[in-house]
């Protein structure tokens, strides 16, 4: 009898759930009446979790002339997936549509994208990424130190000439970006170096960092802490140029403009324009785009530069307590990485930059950094940076595990998802 009652209860529960799903689907179909289908394939022989599918206009079926990514949802077998419209160019127009999905090894998955022909409709998804820039207002600069005022988040900032390191003007000294795994920042001043926040929780935390004291994030808190000592080095994946045997950061410029280009549940990004970078006897204009996705440690760094520089470089802070790891010299992607007790918490930290072998000029080092020297192609360069702290949820705690993660990351980069011909 108990079995029968249990079976009946389970059946009723299933019916109730099915009714709820159907009701939800009917509402979605009503609000997003147009649709098309497409197939995305994982070419890799391993499973992938929380992979970003990135759709450009070229990926949309030719017959779909009214697709509006600002009012769209993605369904997989009737289940809604987290998605986001992105303005990559910062021109006020959406040019990419992103969504998250898991994939089994070698799997091709079919998705339905439903949309409304016009308007803006944002669905509420759990926030798994964040980017922010917080400056003081209501005070004033006195001898390059900002006195008084309170912090407020802004979407963009033309860096004032009075600003320098430790001006107390920008909260945690620059813009920050994070996923549910890790956080990063860079110093929006002459140092222009990338630093890392180790996170012990998956929640978004940057909005609270530095609110209880300008540099309080150097001490361990419930969320984590700043875990990297940058000093005069390239920190973690900082951009520079290799000049006379030394990595030179983007230090002397005519002007710097920084903007939060995306702050969404699936992806967040920051664009910084450096005008008149004085380096190696040249003067260059440089645009840097940093982006992070949900579930990722990786930050993608895309650079556009004019003036035909002989090279660009990036790298990792040099510490005696670490093991240096180098990836494959042939094939698509490779890495330069370090592992060891190099965190400011006194525990293990893995740092890595990933780059295309075809872009590599040489690997080198100077007094402060391990360096990879790269060649931009037609003024463009893309690489990735990542930090792995042992105290993060599901953190990497051994050298062997870190090596395995590096290898799998190269395999992922070498085998991007494939958007197949749409299913008409």
C-alpha positions in Angstrom: 0.0 0.0 0.0 2.8 2.4 0.9 4.4 1.6 -2.5 1.1 2.4 -4.3 0.6 5.6 -2.4 4.2 6.6 -3.0 3.8 5.8 -6.7 0.6 7.9 -6.9 2.2 10.8 -5.1 5.1 10.7 -7.5 2.8 10.6 -10.5 0.8 13.6 -9.2 4.0 15.5 -8.5 5.3 14.7 -12.0 1.9 15.9 -13.5 2.1 19.1 -11.4 5.7 19.8 -12.6 4.8 19.1 -16.2 1.9 21.5 -16.0 4.2 24.1 -14.5 6.7 23.6 -17.3 4.1 23.6 -20.0 2.6 26.8 -18.5 6.1 28.4 -18.6 6.7 27.3 -22.1 3.4 28.7 -23.3 4.2 32.0 -21.7 7.6 32.0 -23.4 6.0 31.2 -26.7 3.6 34.0 -26.2 6.2 36.6 -25.3 8.8 35.4 -27.8 6.6 34.3 -30.8 9.3 33.8 -33.4 11.9 31.1 -33.4 14.6 29.2 -35.3 16.8 26.2 -34.5 20.5 25.5 -34.7 22.9 22.7 -33.8 26.1 23.1 -31.9 28.7 20.4 -31.8 31.5 19.6 -29.3 34.3 18.2 -31.4 36.4 17.2 -28.4 36.6 13.7 -26.9 35.7 14.9 -23.5 32.6 16.4 -21.7 32.4 20.2 -21.3 30.5 22.0 -18.6 29.3 25.7 -18.8 30.5 26.3 -22.3 29.7 29.6 -23.9 28.0 29.4 -27.3 28.6 32.7 -29.0 26.4 33.6 -32.0 27.4 36.3 -34.4 25.1 37.6 -37.2 26.8 35.2 -39.6 25.6 32.2 -37.4 21.9 33.2 -37.7 20.0 31.4 -40.5 19.7 33.5 -43.6 15.9 33.2 -43.6 15.7 34.8 -40.2 15.6 38.5 -41.0 14.1 39.8 -37.8 16.2 38.2 -35.1 16.3 40.5 -32.1 19.0 39.3 -29.6 17.7 41.9 -27.1 14.5 40.0 -26.7 15.5 36.3 -27.0 15.6 33.1 -25.0 17.3 29.7 -25.6 15.5 26.4 -25.1 17.1 22.9 -24.9 14.4 20.2 -24.9 12.0 22.7 -23.4 14.3 23.9 -20.7 15.4 27.5 -20.7 19.2 28.2 -20.6 20.9 31.3 -19.4 21.6 33.7 -22.2 22.8 37.3 -22.8 23.0 39.9 -25.6 26.4 41.6 -25.8 27.5 44.9 -27.4 31.1 43.9 -28.2 32.0 47.2 -30.0 30.5 49.6 -27.4 28.6 51.3 -30.2 25.2 50.8 -28.5 24.1 47.9 -30.8 24.1 44.3 -29.9 26.4 42.2 -32.1 26.6 38.9 -30.2 24.2 36.6 -28.5 25.6 34.2 -25.8 24.2 31.3 -24.0 25.5 28.5 -21.6 25.2 24.8 -22.1 26.9 21.6 -21.1 28.1 19.1 -23.8 29.0 15.5 -23.7 32.1 14.3 -25.6 31.5 14.5 -29.3 27.9 15.6 -28.8 25.9 17.7 -31.2 23.1 19.5 -29.4 20.0 21.1 -30.9 18.7 24.4 -29.5 15.6 26.5 -30.2 16.0 30.3 -30.0 12.8 32.1 -29.5 12.6 35.9 -29.9 10.3 38.9 -30.3 10.8 41.0 -33.4 11.4 44.2 -31.5 11.8 45.7 -28.0 14.1 44.7 -25.1 13.2 41.9 -22.8 15.8 40.7 -20.2 15.1 37.4 -18.4 16.3 37.1 -14.8 19.1 34.6 -14.6 21.5 33.9 -11.7 24.3 36.4 -11.9 27.5 34.4 -12.4 29.8 37.1 -13.7 30.4 40.8 -12.9 32.4 43.8 -14.0 32.6 47.1 -12.3 34.4 50.4 -12.0 34.0 52.5 -8.9 35.3 56.0 -8.5 34.9 58.6 -5.8 32.7 61.6 -6.2 32.0 64.7 -4.0 35.6 65.3 -3.1 38.7 66.8 -4.8 42.3 66.1 -5.7 44.9 67.6 -3.5 48.5 67.0 -4.7 47.3 63.9 -6.6 45.4 62.5 -3.6 41.6 62.5 -3.7 40.3 63.8 -0.4 36.7 63.3 0.8 33.9 62.0 -1.3 32.2 58.6 -1.6 32.5 55.7 -4.1 30.0 55.3 -6.8 29.9 52.8 -9.7 30.2 54.2 -13.2 30.0 52.7 -16.6 33.0 54.6 -18.0 35.8 56.9 -16.8 38.3 59.2 -18.6 41.2 58.8 -16.2 42.0 62.3 -14.8 45.6 63.5 -15.2 45.8 63.9 -11.4 45.2 60.2 -10.8 48.2 58.0 -10.0 48.9 54.9 -7.8 47.4 55.3 -4.3 45.4 58.4 -5.1 42.5 56.8 -3.1 40.3 57.8 -6.1 39.3 54.4 -7.6 38.0 51.5 -5.4 40.6 48.7 -5.3 42.6 51.0 -7.7 41.0 50.0 -11.0 38.2 48.1 -12.7 37.4 44.5 -11.5 35.8 41.5 -13.2 34.9 38.1 -11.8 33.1 34.8 -12.4 31.7 32.5 -9.8 35.2 31.0 -9.5 37.8 33.8 -9.4 38.1 37.6 -9.5 40.6 40.0 -11.2 41.5 43.7 -11.3 44.0 45.9 -13.0 45.6 49.1 -11.8 44.1 52.0 -13.8 47.2 54.1 -13.5 50.8 54.1 -14.8 51.3 50.5 -13.5 48.6 48.9 -15.6 49.2 45.5 -14.1 46.7 42.7 -13.6 46.1 41.3 -10.1 44.0 38.4 -8.8 41.3 38.0 -6.1 41.1 34.5 -4.8 37.4 33.6 -4.0 36.2 31.1 -1.4 32.6 31.4 -2.4 30.8 31.5 -5.8 28.8 34.6 -5.0 29.6 37.9 -6.7 31.8 39.8 -4.3 33.5 42.7 -6.0 30.7 45.2 -5.0 31.8 44.8 -1.4 35.6 44.8 -1.9 37.4 47.8 -0.5 34.2 49.3 1.0 35.4 48.7 4.6 38.9 50.2 4.1 40.7 51.1 0.9 43.1 48.1 0.9 41.2 45.8 3.3 41.2 43.1 0.6 44.8 42.3 1.5 43.5 40.5 4.6 41.5 37.3 4.5 37.7 37.8 4.6 34.8 35.4 4.3 34.8 35.8 0.5 38.6 35.5 0.1 41.3 38.1 -0.6 43.9 39.6 -2.9 46.2 36.6 -3.4 48.9 38.0 -5.7 51.9 40.2 -5.2 52.5 42.1 -8.4 55.2 44.7 -7.7 57.1 45.7 -10.8 56.3 42.5 -12.7 53.7 41.6 -15.3 51.5 40.2 -12.5 49.2 37.8 -14.2 48.8 38.3 -18.0 49.6 42.0 -18.0 50.2 43.4 -21.5 53.5 45.0 -22.3 56.3 45.2 -24.9 59.7 43.4 -24.8 62.3 46.2 -25.2 66.0 45.8 -24.6 65.6 42.6 -22.6 62.9 43.9 -20.3 59.1 43.7 -20.3 57.8 47.3 -20.3 54.2 47.8 -19.2 51.7 50.3 -20.7 53.0 53.1 -18.5 53.3 56.4 -20.3 50.2 57.5 -22.3 48.5 60.7 -23.5 45.2 59.6 -22.1 43.3 56.5 -20.9 39.6 55.8 -21.2 38.0 52.7 -19.5 34.4 51.4 -19.9 32.3 48.5 -18.6 31.1 47.1 -21.9 29.1 44.2 -20.4 28.0 43.3 -16.9 25.7 40.3 -17.3 24.8 36.9 -15.9 26.7 34.9 -18.5 29.6 37.2 -19.5 31.2 40.5 -18.4 33.8 42.6 -20.1 35.9 45.8 -19.8 37.3 47.9 -22.7 40.2 50.3 -22.1 41.6 52.7 -24.8 45.2 53.9 -24.3 46.0 56.8 -26.6 49.6 57.7 -27.3 51.4 54.9 -25.6 55.0 55.9 -25.6 57.2 52.8 -25.9 60.3 51.7 -27.8 60.7 55.0 -29.6 57.1 54.8 -30.9 53.7 56.2 -30.0 50.9 53.7 -30.3 47.1 53.6 -29.8 45.9 50.5 -28.1 42.5 49.0 -27.2 42.3 46.2 -24.6 39.2 44.1 -24.2 39.1 41.8 -21.1 36.2 39.4 -20.7 35.2 36.5 -18.5 32.4 33.9 -18.7 30.3 32.0 -16.1 32.1 29.0 -14.6 35.5 30.1 -16.0 38.9 30.8 -14.5 40.0 32.1 -18.0 40.0 35.7 -18.9 40.1 36.4 -22.6 42.3 39.4 -23.5 41.8 40.8 -27.0 44.1 43.6 -28.1 44.0 45.9 -31.1 47.0 48.2 -31.7 48.1 50.5 -34.5 51.6 51.8 -35.3 53.1 48.3 -36.3 54.8 47.4 -33.0 57.7 44.9 -33.3 56.1 42.8 -30.6 53.7 42.7 -27.6 54.4 40.6 -24.6 52.7 39.2 -21.5 53.7 36.9 -18.6 53.7 36.1 -15.0 55.4 37.4 -11.8 58.7 35.7 -11.1 59.0 34.1 -7.7 61.7 31.7 -6.4 59.1 29.5 -4.7 57.5 28.4 -7.9 57.9 25.7 -10.6 57.8 27.1 -14.2 55.8 25.1 -16.7 55.8 25.4 -20.5 53.3 24.0 -22.9 53.7 22.4 -26.3 55.8 24.2 -28.9 53.8 22.8 -31.8 50.1 22.8 -32.5 47.5 25.5 -31.8 47.6 26.7 -28.3 50.3 26.6 -25.6 50.9 28.1 -22.2 53.4 29.6 -19.8 52.6 28.8 -16.2 53.9 28.8 -12.6 52.9 26.7 -9.6 53.8 26.9 -5.9 53.3 28.6 -2.6 53.1 32.1 -4.1 49.8 33.4 -2.8 49.6 36.2 -0.2 47.6 33.7 1.9 50.8 31.5 2.1 49.3 28.6 0.1 49.4 27.2 -3.4 48.5 29.3 -6.4 48.7 28.4 -10.1 49.1 31.2 -12.7 49.0 30.8 -16.4 48.8 32.6 -19.7 47.6 30.8 -22.9 48.7 31.9 -26.3 48.8 30.6 -29.9 52.1 29.0 -30.9 51.8 30.8 -34.2 52.0 34.1 -32.4 55.0 33.3 -30.2 58.4 35.0 -31.0 60.2 33.7 -27.9 59.9 33.0 -24.2 62.2 34.9 -22.0 62.5 36.4 -18.5 63.7 39.5 -16.9 64.3 40.4 -13.3 60.7 40.5 -12.4 58.7 38.3 -14.8 58.5 35.2 -16.8 57.7 36.5 -20.3 56.3 35.3 -23.6 57.0 37.6 -26.5 54.2 37.6 -29.1 53.7 39.0 -32.6 50.4 40.8 -33.3 48.8 40.0 -36.7 47.3 42.9 -38.6 47.3 44.8 -35.3 45.4 42.2 -33.4 46.4 39.7 -30.7 44.4 37.4 -28.4 45.6 35.5 -25.4 44.1 34.2 -22.1 45.1 34.5 -18.5 44.0 32.4 -15.5 44.7 31.9 -11.8 43.9 28.8 -9.8 43.9 29.2 -6.0 43.7 26.1 -3.8 41.0 27.6 -1.5 38.5 28.3 -4.3 35.5 25.9 -4.3 36.7 22.7 -5.9 40.2 24.3 -6.0 43.3 22.8 -7.6 45.6 21.7 -4.7 48.5 19.8 -6.3 51.0 20.3 -9.1 49.8 17.2 -10.8 46.2 18.5 -10.8 47.4 21.9 -12.1 49.3 20.3 -15.0 46.2 18.2 -15.9 44.1 21.4 -15.9 46.6 23.2 -18.1 46.5 20.3 -20.6 42.8 20.1 -20.7 42.5 23.9 -21.2 44.8 23.7 -24.2 42.6 20.9 -25.6 39.5 23.1 -25.1 41.1 26.0 -26.9 42.2 23.7 -29.7 38.7 22.4 -30.2 36.2 25.2 -30.1 32.5 24.5 -30.3 31.2 24.2 -33.9 27.9 25.9 -34.9 26.5 23.6 -37.5 24.1 24.4 -40.3 20.9 25.4 -38.7 18.0 23.1 -38.7 15.3 24.7 -40.9 
